[in-house]
Amino acid sequence: MSQETDPEPSLVPELKYEPTITADFFCLHTSPPLHIALHGMSALTHTRLSKNAFDLCLELMEAGVKSKALADIVLYILNCKNDAK
């Protein structure tokens, strides 16, 4: 039989950020790596949203706004902005 011991503290990875879950979304203010990843995905998919607008959309979804409804509104606004040019 082998004796089980706790691993040395230096060998255990330290979690710097522990995401908090509210509803079905992660709280991005407690998970900077997730926040950075979502901004990267936004840039890769050319959402045409500024960093501030994208952050606002994420906050609205965290607060419970339906993502499909938010997407419809954002697309409508972007199309109106494009038509005004």
Phi, psi and omega in degrees: 000138178260149178271130178273132177233156176289142178295154177298140182305328182288342181269347181269124180295138180269127177275117180278326183232128176245111183298141176257136181256127171234129186056236180253006186243152174281145172281110187291335180291344177257000180225076180304322179299322178293319179300315179296318180297318179294322176296322177297318178296322178297318179293319181295326182267005176052059182289346183067019178257139174290167178301317180294318179295320179295318177300319179297317177300317179297318178296320178296319178293322176298327181280353175113001178293135180294131184297323180294317179296318178296318179297319178299317180294315180298315179298320178299314180296316180296321178293320177297319179297319180292320180292332182287343181288000000 
